[in-house]
Structures are given as structure tokens and as C-alpha cells.
């Protein structure tokens, strides 16, 4: 079964048989992991090995108190789990990636791929034998219902895609709330450190763009990177101050001036492959070379899988390092 499926993923005959077998075994005798399914109420489930949590949709879900086999279905979930010391047993490939996002590749080495950005491969999720599924921003009710039959499934990302809220929720679900709190304290400390280091560059205008074979796109409001940049007090040029319709907003070559700012951060989802050559060609075009940021030497080439994808806790920390390195007052 292909892993490149749409969000309307249906169980194949093989997957249906596998799922039925898994449910039969579960009914015959459960282990000590306490992997509950469905909704619950209160703060403590009836089974001492389970707790109830409220997911990003407001649903009450019974989850294992100490999950051992976690499948993650978004880049943000993978980032959160690894940041909290939990190595998942399955992940969905990141945008433009064959596996984990580039910045998480080393930490995620060896984790099987169980789907793509477009949706999970149910059969592969079953094969991973999870006792908990972090479903990111998955909204397809049919797919969620299928996943709930495999293991407790928690939607971790709300409509605002707030990485901090998602991280805190993942901490609760994974039994790592204290670790999540300490991580966020560390983030706040680094944020303050970078603000101080900016010196005369504090309050500058910052543009974030992604390039692909399809052309240039800018990151508007309502996405991970814009939240991080806003916390640093930077200005954003033009339409980057507005909420976009999607994850990024494409621009024509004629409109490339719109990516200009005091400082420009631009890159591709992967430094290799189909986007690398077109990006190299863009940097030689007169319209690009005449941007103020380019002429001033204020351009930083970024890892798009970290900056311009769904992001997460570790991505936010690393972005702060990138910005400090590029913009700290000399």
C-alpha cells in the first residue's frame, strides 16, 4: 500500500483484516500499558493506567498514563516528542521530505515512515503497533475514526497552529508535563538573550521566504515562523503582516520585490533535489540581486524544513540561534 495517500484514506482489505485481528487480540487480553480508546470524563479514567486529556478539538480522550509506543502524524508532533525524550515508533514524512524534516533527521533515524503530509497509511500505522497516536491537525473524521480503532488518537494542533499550546498538550499526553514546562522556560530565556544580542538591529524588518521549483513564496501570519519572529519584535514587510490563505503565499518573479526587507531569510525545503538548481538560478537574476537585503549582505539561506514548515519546539529554539548568528549587533 502506498504511503502517499490523501486525507480520505480508506482501509484496504489487507488493512481491514489486520485491524480486525489486532482488535480481536486486544479483546482477548490486554497488556499493562492501559491503552484506552474513545472519550472519557474527569481528570482520571477508571483504569488506573489511563488518564483523560482534552485534545485540540475539545474532545476528551482516554490515553495511557505512560505510553510506550507512540506514532506521530505531523512534523510538530515529531518535534515535540523528540524534545520531550520520546522516540516514536512511526512518523509521517515532512513537507518535501522522504522522512523526518532535515533538522530532526539524526534524532529520528530508524523511525519507520507511516504516511505523508497528505495523510497516514492506516495499514502501516497498524504495523507500528502504537498504544498512542498524536494526530497533529488531522481533521478528517473518517480517518480519525479508523485511527481510534488502532489506538487512542489525540489531535494536538488547534486552528491557530500555536506551537506552544501543542507542545504543552503533547507534554500532558506523553506524561511529560514537567519536561515541557522546563523546555519552555529555556525557550523564554533564549528569546530574551537573542533580543539583547540584536542591539541596533532590534525592531528591524524581517522577511521569510521559501523557494521551490514552482517559484517564490512568502510566509504570512498564522504560521509557526511568523509567531517566532513576532516574539522577537521584528517588523514584517507588505503582505507578510497579513494572515495568508494557506501555509505560504506564492509570488511571481515580477513581484519578487515583496520579499525585500532589512533582513531576508530564504531557503528551500531541501538543499538537494529538484529545488536546488532553480534556487541557485534565482540568486543570479537581476531582480533578486537588486533587493536591498541582498545588496547589504543581509541574506541568510535557511533550512526550509525547519523555518517554513509546521515547526515545533526544537525548531523554534534553532531558529532563535539562526537569527542571533545572522543579526546580532557586531
C-alpha positions, 0 to 999 in steps of 0.5 A: 500500500502506498504511503502517499495517500490523501486525507480520505484514506480508506482501509484496504482489505489487507488493512481491514483484516489486520485491524480486525485481528489486532482488535480481536487480540486486544479483546482477548487480553490486554497488556499493562500499558492501559491503552484506552480508546474513545472519550472519557470524563474527569481528570482520571479514567477508571483504569488506573493506567489511563488518564483523560486529556482534552485534545485540540478539538475539545474532545476528551480522550482516554490515553495511557498514563505512560505510553510506550509506543507512540506514532506521530502524524505531523512534523510538530508532533515529531518535534515535540516528542523528540524534545520531550525524550520520546522516540516514536515508533512511526512518523509521517514524512515532512513537507518535501521530505522522504522522512523526518524534516532535515533538522530532526533527521539524526534524532529520528533515524530508524523511525519507520515512515507511516504516511505523508503530509497528505495523510497516514497509511492506516495499514502501516500505522497498524504495523507500528503497533502504537498504544498512542497516536498524536494526530497533529491537525488531522481533521478528517473524521473518517480517518480519525475514526479508523485511527481510534480503532488502532489506538487512542488518537489525540489531535494536538494542533488547534486552528491557530497552529500555536506551537506552544499550546501543542507542545504543552498538550503533547507534554500532558499526553506523553506524561511529560508535563514537567519536561515541557514546562522546563523546555519552555522556560529555556525557550523564554530565556533564549528569546530574551538573550537573542533580543539583547544580542540584536542591539541596533538591529532590534525592531528591524524588518524581517522577511521569510521566504521559501523557494521551490521549483514552482517559484517564490513564496512568502510566509504570512501570519498564522504560521509557526515562523511568523509567531517566532519572529513576532516574539522577537519584535521584528517588523514584517514587510507588505503582505507578510503582516497579513494572515495568508490563505494557506501555509505560504503565499506564492509570488511571481518573479515580477513581484519578487520585490515583496520579499525585500526587507532589512533582513531576508531569510530564504531557503528551500525545503531541501538543499538537494533535489529538484529545488536546488538548481532553480534556487541557485538560478534565482540568486543570479537574476537581476531582480533578486540581486537588486533587493536591498537585503541582498545588496547589504549582505543581509541574506541568510539561506535557511533550512526550509524544513525547519523555518517554513514548515509546521515547526515545533519546539526544537525548531523554534529554539534553532531558529532563535540561534539562526537569527542571533548568528545572522543579526546580532549587533557586531 
